[in-house]
Amino acid sequence: MTMVKGAVGEETQLKLAEDRLSQSTLPAQVGLVIGKLSSTLDRGFVFDLIPTPQNDAGEAACLLNETTSKDEKKKTSKSKSQPSDSPSLVIDQDWVAEHARQVSRMLLGGMKVIGIYVWASDSAFKNSTISLYQTVSGVARAGPFMGTDSGERLIIHICYSPRRWTCRNCTVASNTVTSTSLRPCDFKMGKVLNSLQTFKCTYNFSVGLPVYNEGAPNAPILSDILRQGILNHANELTSAKAILDGNLVVNDEPCTTDGLHEVELLLPFSNDTSAKACSQKDVVGLLVFNGSLCSFAYLNSKEPISEAISEIKGDITRSLQSRLDIICDEADEDQVPADNIGKEASNGKPVSRLVLHSLRKTCNLSFPRRVFVPWLAGTFIGDYLQSSETLEVLKDHFVELMSMERVSDSSTILEAEVEAPTVIISKSFWDVADNYHSGFNSSSENKGIDAKEKSKQPVKTANYNVIAAILFLILSILVGLLLTVKRI
């Protein structure tokens, strides 16, 4: 497995972080490393360090355990070779992982949570290897990379006595922590953000999702159907061709032009998987999940164009998954907006949890809209806006999760998505589905009766048609005879 050989941090942002930490007089702090690990360049790029906020109880995510208990001191005092104090880090690993999960939703293509940073003394860092490894492993699980995730992450240590920066590279795929779990990695500061190129894609999609009849074993709920549909669409996206600034992408060279680059994705012609799904006996219909979404990706100027296209595709899939996760999270918390038509159905159960055949009214399930806020050096980060929320709510998210200053000018927020992706569940569809379903579930006796009643209708119609034709023929003959007599 190839590991990144070194990492470069954005000097401006990291110096600001160092100044903030040194002025805080904190003995310890933990947070997230935002950047990218480039497999093509064998190098990691660090954009910024984001401190993990206090938990719900108002406690810091990282504390310094400088002293041991009285009993432990009595035991250790017997051995002069072992010091009575052994400082180590106490990290709220679950809270750091939750922070990583929420921040990962806000990052665009080419930006990821690539590890954690720690502000601590050298001795505290060395005594906390297991805790650090477990923390970065939780972060990796909370914010996995799309595609082939090697499990590679970084741990940046900012030591305040003496003041220095060091970096460790680790692979979190293994559950075993060894002396080589945290490997030294070359680290330096430089200009990173100024070399980024921006790619934008407005993507229109329409995904057909199969709906199973109520008699099918283990019939999935709507959220499961949507999740599987998104995964299937992600597989289709991998083979999509790309048009960059009006030209079909045919080579794998770096992009040499500056400015905003427009990307258009072209899905390949393929067999209609939706039609195949409908041919199965347990499928009675389709839901159509469609909409238009905006995606951004950022790429180092030395990376090939194919990497930008891959990041755009990954961002589209992550964005759809994040919107579905937000809906499901709200359902779990029973905080479904009352003014969102169709979010609640029969018995107060959210639509996302329903087995579709239990639903008997017209409704729709609207996904959150994505909005973008300026971040660093002309880049954006994003968040999702429910129909019942305002931009003020999102401003609070950026302050809390990204440690940003509050956005005072709403005009700087980019609302590129006018309408949110929507799943429409219509009454007419269910009428058709019910008729289809009842026809297969009726008894053989009823089928025979129905067949006899239906068979009478075409016979009667045929008899009426024959009689009408004979009458018309007789009338024609009489008219012809009458005309002949007049002429004579």
Buried (B, 14 or more C-beta within 10 A) or exposed (E): EEBBEBBBBBBBBBEEBBEBBEEEEBBBBBBBBBBBBBBEBEBBBBBBBBBBBEBEEEEBBBBBBBEBEEEEEEEBEEEEEEEEEBBBBBBBBEBBBBBBBBBBBBBBBBBBBBBBBBBBBBBBBEBBBEBBBBBBBBBBBBBBBBEEBBBBBBBBBBBBEEEEBBBBBBBBEEEEBEEEBBEEBBBEBEEBBEBBBBBBBBBEBEBBBBBBBBEBEEBBBBBBBBBEBBEBBBEBBEEBEBBBBEEEBEEEEBBEEEEEBEBBBEEEEEEEEBEEBBEEEBBBBBBBBBBBBBBBBBBBEEBBBBBBBBBBBBBBBBBBBBBBBBBBEBBEEEEBBEEBEBBBBEEEBBBBBBBBBEBEEBBBBBBBBBBBBBBBBEBBBBBBBBBEBEBEEBBEBBBEBBBBEEBEEEEEBBEBBEEBBBBBBBEEBBEEBBEBBEEEEEEEEEEEEEEEEEEEEEEEEEEEEEEEEEEEEEEEEEEEEEEEEEEE
